[in-house]
Amino acid sequence: MVQFVPGGISSRTVFKDERGQAILFRLAPGEELLEHTAAHPAAVHILEGSGTFEMEGKIHPAAAGALFYLPARLPHAVRAGPGGKGLVFLLTMFFLPK
């Protein structure tokens, strides 16, 4: 598991090859990844905690078990709730053949 950084964001790559990459993230309570895009399609699986996941300006609840699919270049943001353990999620990026 990724170590908790008080007031911070932690990540660790757990898998990477020519087909994709999986990164485990832990956001401390109240932390966020501001809106951004990715060059590859991806899936985000919420493993622990709660917060919100924003896609194309729509805010969705993010709690353990939730799964989000992101096409390439889709604007998105992630926020951990203000209390509890923060938010832990697995980001899986899919590297498509060129």
C-alpha positions in Angstrom: 0.0 0.0 0.0 1.1 3.6 -0.4 2.2 5.3 2.7 0.0 8.1 4.1 1.6 11.5 3.8 -0.2 14.0 6.2 -1.4 16.9 4.1 -0.1 15.4 0.9 -0.5 13.1 -2.1 1.4 9.9 -2.5 1.7 7.5 -5.5 3.5 4.4 -6.5 3.6 2.6 -9.8 2.6 -1.0 -9.2 2.7 -2.2 -12.9 4.0 -0.9 -16.2 4.7 -2.5 -19.6 4.1 -1.6 -23.2 0.3 -2.1 -22.9 -0.3 0.0 -19.8 0.5 1.3 -16.4 -1.2 1.0 -13.0 -0.5 3.6 -10.3 -1.8 3.5 -6.7 -2.6 6.9 -5.3 -3.4 8.1 -1.8 -4.8 11.6 -1.2 -4.8 12.9 2.4 -8.1 14.3 3.7 -9.0 17.5 1.8 -6.3 17.1 -0.9 -7.0 17.2 -4.6 -5.6 16.6 -8.1 -6.7 19.7 -10.0 -8.4 19.3 -13.4 -6.1 17.8 -16.0 -6.2 15.5 -19.0 -4.3 12.3 -19.9 -3.0 11.2 -23.3 -4.3 7.7 -22.8 -7.7 6.1 -21.9 -7.8 5.1 -18.2 -9.9 3.6 -15.4 -10.0 4.8 -11.9 -11.0 2.3 -9.2 -11.7 3.8 -5.7 -10.3 1.4 -3.1 -10.7 3.2 0.2 -12.1 6.5 1.7 -14.4 9.0 0.1 -14.4 12.2 -2.0 -15.5 13.4 -5.4 -14.5 12.7 -9.0 -15.2 15.4 -11.5 -15.5 14.7 -15.3 -16.5 17.3 -17.9 -17.8 19.6 -15.1 -20.0 16.9 -13.5 -19.2 15.9 -9.9 -19.7 12.3 -8.9 -19.4 10.7 -5.4 -16.2 8.7 -5.1 -16.3 5.9 -2.5 -14.9 2.4 -2.2 -16.0 0.2 -5.1 -16.7 3.1 -7.5 -15.2 2.7 -11.0 -14.7 5.5 -13.5 -13.7 5.2 -17.2 -11.9 8.1 -18.8 -11.4 8.4 -22.6 -8.1 10.0 -23.6 -8.0 13.8 -23.1 -11.1 13.9 -21.0 -10.8 16.8 -18.4 -11.1 15.4 -14.8 -10.2 16.1 -11.2 -10.1 14.1 -7.9 -10.8 15.4 -4.4 -10.5 13.5 -1.1 -13.2 14.3 1.5 -12.3 16.5 4.4 -12.3 13.8 7.1 -11.4 10.2 7.6 -8.5 8.4 5.9 -8.5 10.4 2.7 -8.9 8.7 -0.7 -7.1 5.7 -2.1 -7.5 4.7 -5.8 -5.9 2.7 -8.5 -5.3 4.5 -11.8 -4.9 2.1 -14.8 -3.8 3.7 -18.1 -4.2 1.7 -21.3 -1.5 2.3 -23.9 -3.2 1.8 -27.3 -1.2 0.7 -30.4 -0.2 3.6 -32.6 
